[in-house]
Amino acid sequence: PYICSLPSYVPLPIFFSEAKLKRVKQTLPEDQWLNLDNLMESRRDTIELKFTSIMPVLFRKYPDLFPIKDFSYPRFAWACSIIMSRTWGKRFQDAVIQNKTGNLTTQVQTLVPAA
């Protein structure tokens, strides 16, 4: 039931058309336009990088579980938008993670369906 209740489109700025993003920019002070452009480009690049680094491995290693036709980039971007719009992050320190990554502090995202 929860999955079926999720929207087919999440109105996050990274998925806005250029025309809509231009209208949003016009509501901001002009000196913040470049910041918005850089933020949107960075977020889009992150999603694309995750897709291109994760999915080909899954397609190759588990073709029966991850058929290419069912796991397209638009669907991946949709899943990312669902996660970005419905998670809460908490930063914490963890010695085990520090041993594996070299970073003492990490952020964990939590997806909790509304009750």
N, C-alpha and C positions, 0 to 999 in steps of 0.2 A: 504493500500500500504506500509506503513512503516514497519509493522510487517513482511510482506512477503519479505522485502528487507534485513532483518537481517540475518547474517551468521549462518550456522548450527553449526559452531565451532569457538570459539574465542581462539586464541593461547596465553592464559595466562599461566604463568609458573606453577600455581597450578594444571593445568590439563595435564601437560607434563608427558610422560611416564618416568619411572626411567632412562632409557637409555638416553633420550633427556635431562633430568635434569642433568645427569652426564656430558654430553657434555657442558651444560651451565656452570656448576661449574668449569670445566677445563679452562674457559675463565676468571675466577675470581682469585684473590690472594687466596692462600690456607687458610689464616686466616679468610676469609669471607664465607667459605663453610658452617660452622656450623650456621652462621647467616641466610644463605639462607635456609638451612634445617628447622630451627626453624620457619622462616617466612612462608614457604610453609605449614608446619604442622599446624601452627596456623590458617592460612586462610582456609585450608581444614576443620579443626575442627569447625571453625565458621560457615561454610556453612552447615555442617552436624548437628550441634547443632540447627541452625535455622530451618532446615527441620524437625528434630525430635521433636522440641518443638511447631512448628506452624501447620504443616500439619495434624498430628493425630487429633488435635482439629477441624480443618476444615472438615476432613473426617467424623468425628462423628457428628458434629453439622449441616453440610450442605452436606449430601451425594449426593444429586442431582446436586449440583453445583460443587462439588469437588470429582468426582469418582476416586478411588485409581488408577485405570488403566491409567487414563489420567494425573495424577500428581505424576509421579515417581521421585525418587531422581535424576536420570540423567537429567530429564527435569528441575527440580528445580535448579540443578547446572548450567545448560545452562542459565536459566533466570538470575541467579546471575552473571554469566560471562558477559551477555549482560549489566546488570546494572553497574558492575564494570568497564567495558570498555567504557561506554557512559555517565557517570555522572560526574558532577562537584560538589564539596562540598564547602560550605561556613559556617564558624563558626560565630555564633552571640550570643549575650546575650539576654535572655528573662526571665522576672520576672514570667510569667505564668508557663513556663516550670520549673523554679526553684521551684515554689510552689508545683508542682506535683512530681518532680524527685529529688529535692535537688541540682541540678546542674544548675548554672547560665548560663554557656556556653554550647551550643549544636551545632552539625553540621547537616546541612540539605543538602541532596543530591538532585540534580536536573537532571532529564532526559529530554533532549531536542533533539528531532529528527532534524537531519540536514535539513535545508531548501533548 
